[in-house]
C-alpha cells in the first residue's frame, strides 16, 4: 500500500490538490485512507474533492466513520 504524507497550510492549495487526487483516484478505482488529528483538514479535503467531482451534498467527517461512500455520477 502506498503512503503519502502531505503538509498544506493554504486552503487554495488544499482545493487544488484534492481535486487532482480525486480525479486520479476515481480513474484508478482507488480506496483512500485518511489519517490525521482533529482539525487537520480531513473533512475539508473530502469536501473539496467531492465538489470537484460534482457532488453537491454535505459530506461527513472521516474521523468517526469506518467508511464513507459518496455516489458520484
C-alpha positions, 0 to 999 in steps of 0.5 A: 500500500502506498503512503503519502504524507502531505503538509498544506497550510493554504486552503487554495492549495488544499482545493487544488490538490484534492481535486487532482487526487480525486480525479486520479483516484476515481480513474484508478478505482482507488480506496483512500485512507485518511489519517490525521488529528482533529482539525487537520483538514480531513473533512475539508479535503473530502469536501473539496474533492467531492465538489470537484467531482460534482457532488453537491451534498454535505459530506461527513467527517472521516474521523468517526466513520469506518467508511464513507461512500459518496455516489458520484455520477 
